[in-house]
Each structure stands twice: as structure tokens, then as C-alpha cells.
Amino acid sequence: MRSKIIFLLLALIFCRNFSASTKDSLIKIIKSATAHDTAKYYAYYDLAWEYIYSDPDTTYLLAKKALFLVKKFNNKRNQPKVLNLFGAHFQVKGDYFQAIDYYQKSLKIGEHLHDPNLMLIAYG
């Protein structure tokens, strides 16, 4: 029993440190002057998901930056992902009507592009 408790504690410590290093790496990409905008988009997007439960307001700000980059390059394939992220933000905040609105926008783009993978993103 004691070994199981020690194992669980070590696993929790490892997961926490892994998450912190992931966040640090993503922030480093965002701050890099030489990083391509596509890399920055993925960094904003991934970092936003890292904060979805611990700091949803930060998720919202990062999602706005990701959406700006998606629109800048007219990247329709990544737009539903970001809209889904907004939906998750509003769902976590308890604003379910806004969440549904963003999920529906995400779904509509997936349907327009006839891409079942993008449509699945809207369904979570």
C-alpha cells in the first residue's frame, strides 16, 4: 500500500513538472522573434488549452491571438479549432449560450469545407 502511495505522489509531481516545462516551451516560441507565425499559432493554441481549467481568462486571450493569426493567413482549416477553444472557454466559465454559439460556428465551417474531422472537433 505504501509503495502505491509513493508511486502516485511521484507520478503527480512528474505530471506537474511536465506541464510546467510544456508551458515554458510554448511561451518561448511565442516570444521568439524568429518563430514563424504558424509556429506561433500552434503555440498560442496549445498554451490556451493548458490554461483552460486553471485560468480560463488567459485561455480567452491566447485564443484571440491564435484566431488573429488564423485570419491573417485565411487558414480555414484551423479556424474551427480556435472557435472550439472559445466554446470550451465559455463552457468552463458557465456561459453555455456563448459556448454553443462558438461550437456551432466551428461546425458550420467544418460542414462548409466538407471535412468530417473538422466537424468532429465541434462535437468535442
TIBA-151367 format. One record per atom (N, C-alpha, C): x, y, z; atom name. Coordinates in Angstrom, 3 decimals. Layout:
BEGIN
{u: X; v: Y; w: Z; name: CA} .
...
//
This chain:
BEGIN
{u: 0.826; v: -1.194; w: 0.000; name: N} .
{u: 0.000; v: 0.000; w: 0.000; name: CA} .
{u: 0.867; v: 1.254; w: 0.000; name: C} .
{u: 1.909; v: 1.228; w: 0.826; name: N} .
{u: 2.785; v: 2.389; w: 0.938; name: CA} .
{u: 3.502; v: 2.673; w: -0.388; name: C} .
{u: 3.890; v: 1.623; w: -1.090; name: N} .
{u: 4.583; v: 1.811; w: -2.369; name: CA} .
{u: 3.642; v: 2.408; w: -3.415; name: C} .
{u: 2.364; v: 2.058; w: -3.324; name: N} .
{u: 1.392; v: 2.626; w: -4.264; name: CA} .
{u: 1.229; v: 4.130; w: -4.026; name: C} .
{u: 1.208; v: 4.534; w: -2.781; name: N} .
{u: 1.062; v: 5.954; w: -2.447; name: CA} .
{u: 2.285; v: 6.732; w: -2.926; name: C} .
{u: 3.456; v: 6.174; w: -2.705; name: N} .
{u: 4.688; v: 6.838; w: -3.152; name: CA} .
{u: 4.693; v: 6.952; w: -4.670; name: C} .
{u: 4.280; v: 5.886; w: -5.349; name: N} .
{u: 4.225; v: 5.911; w: -6.805; name: CA} .
{u: 3.270; v: 6.999; w: -7.297; name: C} .
{u: 2.103; v: 7.097; w: -6.691; name: N} .
{u: 1.127; v: 8.119; w: -7.102; name: CA} .
{u: 1.657; v: 9.529; w: -6.864; name: C} .
{u: 2.315; v: 9.739; w: -5.745; name: N} .
{u: 2.897; v: 11.059; w: -5.462; name: CA} .
{u: 3.972; v: 11.424; w: -6.483; name: C} .
{u: 4.826; v: 10.472; w: -6.807; name: N} .
{u: 5.868; v: 10.727; w: -7.807; name: CA} .
{u: 5.261; v: 11.003; w: -9.182; name: C} .
{u: 4.213; v: 10.257; w: -9.516; name: N} .
{u: 3.545; v: 10.480; w: -10.801; name: CA} .
{u: 2.936; v: 11.872; w: -10.865; name: C} .
{u: 2.308; v: 12.321; w: -9.785; name: N} .
{u: 1.722; v: 13.665; w: -9.757; name: CA} .
{u: 2.788; v: 14.745; w: -9.882; name: C} .
{u: 3.899; v: 14.565; w: -9.206; name: N} .
{u: 4.994; v: 15.536; w: -9.291; name: CA} .
{u: 5.539; v: 15.591; w: -10.706; name: C} .
{u: 5.733; v: 14.423; w: -11.327; name: N} .
{u: 6.243; v: 14.378; w: -12.694; name: CA} .
{u: 5.287; v: 15.074; w: -13.650; name: C} .
{u: 3.985; v: 14.802; w: -13.539; name: N} .
{u: 2.998; v: 15.422; w: -14.440; name: CA} .
{u: 2.979; v: 16.927; w: -14.272; name: C} .
{u: 3.090; v: 17.399; w: -13.059; name: N} .
{u: 3.084; v: 18.843; w: -12.816; name: CA} .
{u: 4.315; v: 19.498; w: -13.439; name: C} .
{u: 5.478; v: 18.885; w: -13.277; name: N} .
{u: 6.705; v: 19.425; w: -13.858; name: CA} .
{u: 6.674; v: 19.349; w: -15.374; name: C} .
{u: 6.097; v: 18.286; w: -15.920; name: N} .
{u: 5.996; v: 18.153; w: -17.363; name: CA} .
{u: 5.134; v: 19.263; w: -17.938; name: C} .
{u: 4.017; v: 19.551; w: -17.280; name: N} .
{u: 3.125; v: 20.608; w: -17.734; name: CA} .
{u: 3.813; v: 21.970; w: -17.674; name: C} .
{u: 4.569; v: 22.219; w: -16.627; name: N} .
{u: 5.277; v: 23.493; w: -16.491; name: CA} .
{u: 6.314; v: 23.649; w: -17.594; name: C} .
{u: 7.030; v: 22.574; w: -17.909; name: N} .
{u: 8.036; v: 22.680; w: -18.960; name: CA} .
{u: 7.387; v: 22.856; w: -20.330; name: C} .
{u: 6.211; v: 22.260; w: -20.518; name: N} .
{u: 5.473; v: 22.442; w: -21.770; name: CA} .
{u: 5.072; v: 23.906; w: -21.919; name: C} .
{u: 4.536; v: 24.475; w: -20.861; name: N} .
{u: 4.144; v: 25.887; w: -20.898; name: CA} .
{u: 5.349; v: 26.773; w: -21.183; name: C} .
{u: 6.456; v: 26.498; w: -20.529; name: N} .
{u: 7.668; v: 27.293; w: -20.742; name: CA} .
{u: 8.128; v: 27.225; w: -22.192; name: C} .
{u: 8.076; v: 26.035; w: -22.769; name: N} .
{u: 8.489; v: 25.873; w: -24.166; name: CA} .
{u: 7.575; v: 26.637; w: -25.115; name: C} .
{u: 6.292; v: 26.590; w: -24.859; name: N} .
{u: 5.336; v: 27.300; w: -25.715; name: CA} .
{u: 5.504; v: 28.809; w: -25.588; name: C} .
{u: 5.730; v: 29.293; w: -24.392; name: N} .
{u: 5.959; v: 30.728; w: -24.184; name: CA} .
{u: 7.234; v: 31.169; w: -24.892; name: C} .
{u: 8.228; v: 30.316; w: -24.881; name: N} .
{u: 9.491; v: 30.626; w: -25.559; name: CA} .
{u: 9.268; v: 30.795; w: -27.071; name: C} .
{u: 8.448; v: 29.935; w: -27.654; name: N} .
{u: 8.132; v: 30.044; w: -29.080; name: CA} .
{u: 7.392; v: 31.339; w: -29.364; name: C} .
{u: 6.434; v: 31.669; w: -28.520; name: N} .
{u: 5.638; v: 32.884; w: -28.718; name: CA} .
{u: 6.514; v: 34.132; w: -28.665; name: C} .
{u: 7.461; v: 34.145; w: -27.736; name: N} .
{u: 8.325; v: 35.316; w: -27.568; name: CA} .
{u: 9.458; v: 35.390; w: -28.594; name: C} .
{u: 9.687; v: 34.311; w: -29.303; name: N} .
{u: 10.787; v: 34.264; w: -30.262; name: CA} .
{u: 10.522; v: 35.193; w: -31.450; name: C} .
{u: 11.505; v: 35.995; w: -31.762; name: N} .
{u: 11.380; v: 36.906; w: -32.901; name: CA} .
{u: 11.535; v: 36.156; w: -34.218; name: C} .
{u: 12.163; v: 34.996; w: -34.183; name: N} .
{u: 12.427; v: 34.253; w: -35.417; name: CA} .
{u: 11.400; v: 33.165; w: -35.699; name: C} .
{u: 10.490; v: 32.910; w: -34.757; name: N} .
{u: 9.486; v: 31.860; w: -34.960; name: CA} .
{u: 8.484; v: 32.280; w: -36.030; name: C} .
{u: 8.167; v: 31.364; w: -36.908; name: N} .
{u: 7.192; v: 31.602; w: -37.968; name: CA} .
{u: 5.805; v: 31.758; w: -37.346; name: C} .
{u: 4.941; v: 32.504; w: -38.007; name: N} .
{u: 3.595; v: 32.746; w: -37.483; name: CA} .
{u: 2.805; v: 31.451; w: -37.300; name: C} .
{u: 3.053; v: 30.459; w: -38.146; name: N} .
{u: 2.366; v: 29.172; w: -37.984; name: CA} .
{u: 2.771; v: 28.518; w: -36.674; name: C} .
{u: 4.059; v: 28.568; w: -36.355; name: N} .
{u: 4.539; v: 28.011; w: -35.083; name: CA} .
{u: 3.936; v: 28.781; w: -33.915; name: C} .
{u: 3.829; v: 30.085; w: -34.068; name: N} .
{u: 3.234; v: 30.894; w: -33.007; name: CA} .
{u: 1.749; v: 30.571; w: -32.838; name: C} .
{u: 1.056; v: 30.346; w: -33.957; name: N} .
{u: -0.352; v: 29.956; w: -33.862; name: CA} .
{u: -0.488; v: 28.693; w: -33.015; name: C} .
{u: 0.283; v: 27.649; w: -33.358; name: N} .
{u: 0.188; v: 26.391; w: -32.621; name: CA} .
{u: 0.589; v: 26.577; w: -31.159; name: C} .
{u: 1.554; v: 27.448; w: -30.906; name: N} .
{u: 1.960; v: 27.713; w: -29.521; name: CA} .
{u: 0.837; v: 28.396; w: -28.745; name: C} .
{u: 0.213; v: 29.408; w: -29.351; name: N} .
{u: -0.921; v: 30.073; w: -28.694; name: CA} .
{u: -2.054; v: 29.078; w: -28.442; name: C} .
{u: -2.355; v: 28.282; w: -29.453; name: N} .
{u: -3.452; v: 27.314; w: -29.366; name: CA} .
{u: -3.183; v: 26.279; w: -28.268; name: C} .
{u: -2.009; v: 25.683; w: -28.294; name: N} .
{u: -1.677; v: 24.660; w: -27.294; name: CA} .
{u: -1.587; v: 25.245; w: -25.885; name: C} .
{u: -1.017; v: 26.434; w: -25.780; name: N} .
{u: -0.899; v: 27.071; w: -24.471; name: CA} .
{u: -2.282; v: 27.425; w: -23.916; name: C} .
{u: -3.174; v: 27.843; w: -24.784; name: N} .
{u: -4.542; v: 28.158; w: -24.344; name: CA} .
{u: -5.205; v: 26.930; w: -23.729; name: C} .
{u: -5.008; v: 25.765; w: -24.337; name: N} .
{u: -5.587; v: 24.545; w: -23.772; name: CA} .
{u: -4.950; v: 24.197; w: -22.436; name: C} .
{u: -3.688; v: 24.550; w: -22.256; name: N} .
{u: -3.021; v: 24.287; w: -20.973; name: CA} .
{u: -3.682; v: 25.065; w: -19.826; name: C} .
{u: -4.255; v: 26.216; w: -20.139; name: N} .
{u: -4.847; v: 27.084; w: -19.120; name: CA} .
{u: -6.367; v: 26.976; w: -19.004; name: C} .
{u: -6.998; v: 26.106; w: -19.784; name: N} .
{u: -8.451; v: 26.105; w: -19.891; name: CA} .
{u: -9.157; v: 25.975; w: -18.536; name: C} .
{u: -8.650; v: 25.167; w: -17.635; name: N} .
{u: -9.315; v: 24.992; w: -16.340; name: CA} .
{u: -8.695; v: 25.837; w: -15.236; name: C} .
{u: -7.402; v: 26.063; w: -15.312; name: N} .
{u: -6.741; v: 26.805; w: -14.238; name: CA} .
{u: -6.911; v: 28.316; w: -14.380; name: C} .
{u: -6.982; v: 28.805; w: -15.622; name: N} .
{u: -7.113; v: 30.246; w: -15.856; name: CA} .
{u: -7.824; v: 30.483; w: -17.190; name: C} .
{u: -9.153; v: 30.314; w: -17.217; name: N} .
{u: -9.882; v: 30.439; w: -18.475; name: CA} .
{u: -9.783; v: 31.817; w: -19.121; name: C} .
{u: -9.547; v: 32.864; w: -18.334; name: N} .
{u: -9.405; v: 34.193; w: -18.931; name: CA} .
{u: -8.129; v: 34.280; w: -19.767; name: C} .
{u: -7.076; v: 33.630; w: -19.320; name: N} .
{u: -5.844; v: 33.567; w: -20.105; name: CA} .
{u: -6.086; v: 32.760; w: -21.373; name: C} .
{u: -6.877; v: 31.699; w: -21.261; name: N} .
{u: -7.241; v: 30.909; w: -22.438; name: CA} .
{u: -7.913; v: 31.794; w: -23.472; name: C} .
{u: -8.813; v: 32.642; w: -23.026; name: N} .
{u: -9.528; v: 33.535; w: -23.944; name: CA} .
{u: -8.562; v: 34.470; w: -24.671; name: C} .
{u: -7.641; v: 35.068; w: -23.934; name: N} .
{u: -6.679; v: 35.998; w: -24.547; name: CA} .
{u: -5.769; v: 35.285; w: -25.550; name: C} .
{u: -5.314; v: 34.094; w: -25.195; name: N} .
{u: -4.450; v: 33.334; w: -26.106; name: CA} .
{u: -5.222; v: 32.879; w: -27.339; name: C} .
{u: -6.484; v: 32.517; w: -27.150; name: N} .
{u: -7.319; v: 32.109; w: -28.284; name: CA} .
{u: -7.545; v: 33.277; w: -29.244; name: C} .
{u: -7.696; v: 34.484; w: -28.703; name: N} .
{u: -7.852; v: 35.663; w: -29.566; name: CA} .
{u: -6.613; v: 35.860; w: -30.441; name: C} .
{u: -5.439; v: 35.655; w: -29.850; name: N} .
{u: -4.200; v: 35.805; w: -30.619; name: CA} .
{u: -4.076; v: 34.710; w: -31.669; name: C} .
{u: -4.485; v: 33.494; w: -31.319; name: N} .
{u: -4.460; v: 32.396; w: -32.291; name: CA} .
{u: -5.436; v: 32.678; w: -33.436; name: C} .
{u: -6.611; v: 33.191; w: -33.102; name: N} .
{u: -7.604; v: 33.497; w: -34.136; name: CA} .
{u: -7.113; v: 34.608; w: -35.056; name: C} .
{u: -6.429; v: 35.587; w: -34.489; name: N} .
{u: -5.872; v: 36.653; w: -35.314; name: CA} .
{u: -4.911; v: 36.077; w: -36.355; name: C} .
{u: -4.042; v: 35.167; w: -35.942; name: N} .
{u: -3.080; v: 34.569; w: -36.878; name: CA} .
{u: -3.780; v: 33.698; w: -37.917; name: C} .
{u: -4.815; v: 32.984; w: -37.518; name: N} .
{u: -5.570; v: 32.154; w: -38.459; name: CA} .
{u: -6.233; v: 33.027; w: -39.519; name: C} .
{u: -6.832; v: 34.131; w: -39.080; name: N} .
{u: -7.500; v: 35.033; w: -40.027; name: CA} .
{u: -6.495; v: 35.779; w: -40.900; name: C} .
{u: -5.345; v: 36.094; w: -40.338; name: N} .
{u: -4.310; v: 36.801; w: -41.085; name: CA} .
{u: -3.899; v: 36.023; w: -42.331; name: C} .
{u: -3.843; v: 34.704; w: -42.204; name: N} .
{u: -3.434; v: 33.863; w: -43.328; name: CA} .
{u: -4.615; v: 33.148; w: -43.977; name: C} .
{u: -5.836; v: 33.530; w: -43.580; name: N} .
{u: -7.050; v: 32.936; w: -44.133; name: CA} .
{u: -6.988; v: 31.405; w: -44.089; name: C} .
{u: -6.589; v: 30.891; w: -42.935; name: N} .
{u: -6.436; v: 29.458; w: -42.738; name: CA} .
{u: -7.745; v: 28.869; w: -42.225; name: C} .
{u: -8.599; v: 28.449; w: -43.144; name: N} .
{u: -9.922; v: 27.920; w: -42.788; name: CA} .
{u: -9.830; v: 26.589; w: -42.053; name: C} .
{u: -8.780; v: 25.843; w: -42.242; name: N} .
{u: -8.646; v: 24.526; w: -41.606; name: CA} .
{u: -8.416; v: 24.629; w: -40.100; name: C} .
{u: -7.773; v: 25.685; w: -39.641; name: N} .
{u: -7.509; v: 25.823; w: -38.213; name: CA} .
{u: -8.545; v: 26.691; w: -37.501; name: C} .
{u: -9.340; v: 27.409; w: -38.246; name: N} .
{u: -10.330; v: 28.282; w: -37.632; name: CA} .
{u: -11.343; v: 27.519; w: -36.761; name: C} .
{u: -11.866; v: 26.358; w: -37.201; name: N} .
{u: -12.794; v: 25.635; w: -36.324; name: CA} .
{u: -12.163; v: 25.203; w: -35.000; name: C} .
{u: -10.889; v: 24.906; w: -35.016; name: N} .
{u: -10.199; v: 24.513; w: -33.783; name: CA} .
{u: -10.201; v: 25.663; w: -32.781; name: C} .
{u: -9.920; v: 26.861; w: -33.283; name: N} .
{u: -9.882; v: 28.026; w: -32.393; name: CA} .
{u: -11.292; v: 28.367; w: -31.911; name: C} .
{u: -12.264; v: 28.281; w: -32.794; name: N} .
{u: -13.646; v: 28.550; w: -32.388; name: CA} .
{u: -14.102; v: 27.537; w: -31.335; name: C} .
{u: -13.681; v: 26.301; w: -31.482; name: N} .
{u: -13.981; v: 25.285; w: -30.477; name: CA} .
{u: -13.323; v: 25.631; w: -29.140; name: C} .
{u: -12.125; v: 26.180; w: -29.203; name: N} .
{u: -11.428; v: 26.614; w: -27.991; name: CA} .
{u: -12.208; v: 27.730; w: -27.289; name: C} .
{u: -12.733; v: 28.683; w: -28.061; name: N} .
{u: -13.589; v: 29.721; w: -27.482; name: CA} .
{u: -14.822; v: 29.089; w: -26.831; name: C} .
{u: -15.409; v: 28.103; w: -27.516; name: N} .
{u: -16.558; v: 27.420; w: -26.949; name: CA} .
{u: -16.224; v: 26.750; w: -25.619; name: C} .
{u: -15.078; v: 26.104; w: -25.559; name: N} .
{u: -14.653; v: 25.467; w: -24.309; name: CA} .
{u: -14.446; v: 26.508; w: -23.217; name: C} .
{u: -13.866; v: 27.648; w: -23.588; name: N} .
{u: -13.666; v: 28.733; w: -22.612; name: CA} .
{u: -14.997; v: 29.152; w: -21.994; name: C} .
{u: -15.970; v: 29.430; w: -22.856; name: N} .
{u: -17.261; v: 29.890; w: -22.350; name: CA} .
{u: -17.988; v: 28.786; w: -21.583; name: C} .
{u: -17.792; v: 27.549; w: -21.975; name: N} .
{u: -18.393; v: 26.438; w: -21.242; name: CA} .
{u: -17.818; v: 26.347; w: -19.831; name: C} .
{u: -16.502; v: 26.468; w: -19.713; name: N} .
{u: -15.863; v: 26.430; w: -18.396; name: CA} .
{u: -16.322; v: 27.600; w: -17.537; name: C} .
{u: -16.526; v: 28.755; w: -18.158; name: N} .
{u: -16.982; v: 29.945; w: -17.426; name: CA} .
{u: -18.478; v: 29.880; w: -17.077; name: C} .
{u: -19.193; v: 28.907; w: -17.646; name: N} .
{u: -20.612; v: 28.750; w: -17.341; name: CA} .
{u: -21.543; v: 29.507; w: -18.271; name: C} .
{u: -21.002; v: 30.115; w: -19.327; name: N} .
{u: -21.820; v: 30.838; w: -20.300; name: CA} .
{u: -22.137; v: 29.873; w: -21.449; name: C} .
{u: -23.135; v: 29.041; w: -21.230; name: N} .
{u: -23.415; v: 27.947; w: -22.150; name: CA} .
{u: -23.982; v: 28.416; w: -23.492; name: C} .
{u: -24.695; v: 29.519; w: -23.501; name: N} .
{u: -25.231; v: 30.024; w: -24.765; name: CA} .
{u: -24.102; v: 30.497; w: -25.682; name: C} .
{u: -23.139; v: 31.196; w: -25.120; name: N} .
{u: -21.962; v: 31.616; w: -25.908; name: CA} .
{u: -21.180; v: 30.400; w: -26.373; name: C} .
{u: -21.037; v: 29.408; w: -25.485; name: N} .
{u: -20.308; v: 28.186; w: -25.829; name: CA} .
{u: -20.954; v: 27.496; w: -27.028; name: C} .
{u: -22.268; v: 27.354; w: -26.974; name: N} .
{u: -22.981; v: 26.703; w: -28.072; name: CA} .
{u: -22.813; v: 27.495; w: -29.361; name: C} .
{u: -22.854; v: 28.810; w: -29.265; name: N} .
{u: -22.683; v: 29.667; w: -30.441; name: CA} .
{u: -21.332; v: 29.395; w: -31.110; name: C} .
{u: -20.268; v: 29.330; w: -30.323; name: N} .
{u: -18.941; v: 29.075; w: -30.889; name: CA} .
{u: -18.819; v: 27.652; w: -31.430; name: C} .
{u: -19.416; v: 26.685; w: -30.734; name: N} .
{u: -19.380; v: 25.312; w: -31.237; name: CA} .
{u: -20.113; v: 25.212; w: -32.575; name: C} .
{u: -21.229; v: 25.936; w: -32.698; name: N} .
{u: -21.978; v: 25.915; w: -33.951; name: CA} .
{u: -21.213; v: 26.595; w: -35.083; name: C} .
{u: -20.512; v: 27.687; w: -34.770; name: N} .
{u: -19.678; v: 28.339; w: -35.786; name: CA} .
{u: -18.589; v: 27.388; w: -36.268; name: C} .
{u: -17.991; v: 26.678; w: -35.334; name: N} .
{u: -16.955; v: 25.706; w: -35.676; name: CA} .
{u: -17.520; v: 24.619; w: -36.582; name: C} .
{u: -18.683; v: 24.100; w: -36.217; name: N} .
{u: -19.332; v: 23.051; w: -37.002; name: CA} .
{u: -19.674; v: 23.543; w: -38.407; name: C} .
{u: -20.163; v: 24.760; w: -38.511; name: N} .
{u: -20.567; v: 25.321; w: -39.810; name: CA} .
{u: -19.383; v: 25.389; w: -40.777; name: C} .
{u: -18.228; v: 25.777; w: -40.283; name: N} .
{u: -17.044; v: 25.837; w: -41.145; name: CA} .
{u: -16.635; v: 24.441; w: -41.572; name: C} .
{u: -16.676; v: 23.487; w: -40.637; name: N} .
{u: -16.352; v: 22.102; w: -40.982; name: CA} .
{u: -17.283; v: 21.548; w: -42.045; name: C} .
{u: -18.578; v: 21.864; w: -41.930; name: N} .
{u: -19.551; v: 21.420; w: -42.931; name: CA} .
{u: -19.290; v: 22.088; w: -44.275; name: C} .
{u: -18.985; v: 23.374; w: -44.241; name: N} .
{u: -18.710; v: 24.119; w: -45.475; name: CA} .
{u: -17.502; v: 23.541; w: -46.218; name: C} .
{u: -16.501; v: 23.101; w: -45.464; name: N} .
{u: -15.293; v: 22.532; w: -46.069; name: CA} .
{u: -15.449; v: 21.033; w: -46.358; name: C} .
{u: -16.601; v: 20.460; w: -46.000; name: N} .
{u: -16.856; v: 19.025; w: -46.192; name: CA} .
{u: -15.756; v: 18.173; w: -45.564; name: C} .
{u: -15.364; v: 18.552; w: -44.369; name: N} .
{u: -14.299; v: 17.845; w: -43.667; name: CA} .
{u: -14.859; v: 17.232; w: -42.384; name: C} .
{u: -15.049; v: 15.913; w: -42.364; name: N} .
{u: -15.627; v: 15.281; w: -41.177; name: CA} .
{u: -14.757; v: 15.441; w: -39.922; name: C} .
{u: -13.448; v: 15.531; w: -40.092; name: N} .
{u: -12.573; v: 15.729; w: -38.925; name: CA} .
{u: -12.817; v: 17.080; w: -38.278; name: C} .
{u: -13.017; v: 18.102; w: -39.090; name: N} .
{u: -13.309; v: 19.424; w: -38.538; name: CA} .
{u: -14.687; v: 19.452; w: -37.883; name: C} .
{u: -15.622; v: 18.690; w: -38.436; name: N} .
{u: -16.944; v: 18.633; w: -37.831; name: CA} .
{u: -16.880; v: 17.915; w: -36.480; name: C} .
{u: -16.033; v: 16.914; w: -36.373; name: N} .
{u: -15.879; v: 16.208; w: -35.104; name: CA} .
{u: -15.306; v: 17.101; w: -34.026; name: C} .
{u: -14.459; v: 18.030; w: -34.417; name: N} .
{u: -13.876; v: 18.958; w: -33.444; name: CA} .
{u: -14.987; v: 19.746; w: -32.750; name: C} .
{u: -15.981; v: 20.142; w: -33.519; name: N} .
{u: -17.092; v: 20.913; w: -32.949; name: CA} .
{u: -17.894; v: 20.108; w: -31.937; name: C} .
{u: -17.908; v: 18.814; w: -32.121; name: N} .
{u: -18.651; v: 17.952; w: -31.193; name: CA} .
{u: -17.826; v: 17.578; w: -29.965; name: C} .
{u: -16.570; v: 17.993; w: -29.954; name: N} .
{u: -15.722; v: 17.717; w: -28.788; name: CA} .
{u: -15.069; v: 16.406; w: -28.940; name: C} .
//
